[in-house]
């Protein structure tokens, strides 16, 4: 039996029994055999931390689980709540972290700043020095957010970057870039789209994509 | 902490972001050094990442500000509105009155 037959012997036996024998199709080798340098460092550090009693495997696992609970939906429902509840919006602009906790979101960031878009000002978030991102509210950042191209160009030529995302503003609208370079993490509070007066909170949240919360998109009616 | 309060900058103060030329884990981007802006707001006090990054945790907390700069002051050939701005976070010891 050649290596290519691993895993589906019985299917071929069944085929042959039914008179449909055919050439075995090739399978691809798994490509996760060798560790990358980063993975090897991570595993070495992890086993040292556990061995020395600094952390337990369960604590590391639980933190990973907490991290994975962050999704753009968390940020979207904060925005939708702010759109329908002016008092919540005021609290959210004053203290984004407290407002997120109020909605039951587990916040791992030291401080969350909420930056409001207005007819006069559009806001764009970047981290020029690394990949700081409000993970509790948006999950892991997309590849473009951590790319050197976005990180350098968002501060240098934000309007060109926004045009590449499909957003164009007249010069009368101020474009304000927020560099997330130290201790704060940021989300944008977009403006509520016109024509959504009849929508409830859940329907409004569905209009708010991840990119709206970074400032590279505007919420719109779906479909 | 309270000792720094008297020295703190206030929103609207004009400040220069200086270049300390310090190696290591510094959070002041090169593009903003030697530029003049306005204190947008005071963010509170945080442990200095220049210390924390090397395992020196639990030390003195230092004031952090958001500093607002005009894009046309940052980039002489900036393509965009003359009112466009950039705001970034700068620790107290990287700032001087301007």
Interface residues (C-beta under 8 A of the other chain):
Chain A: X110 X111 X128 X129 X155 X156 X157 X158 X159 X160 X171 X172 X173 X174 X175 X176 X177 X178 X179 X180 X181 X182 X183 X184
Chain B: X27 X28 X29 X31 X32 X43 X44 X46 X49 X64 X66 X71 X74 X75 X78 X79 X80 X81 X82 X83 X84 X85 X86 X87 X88 X89 X90 X91
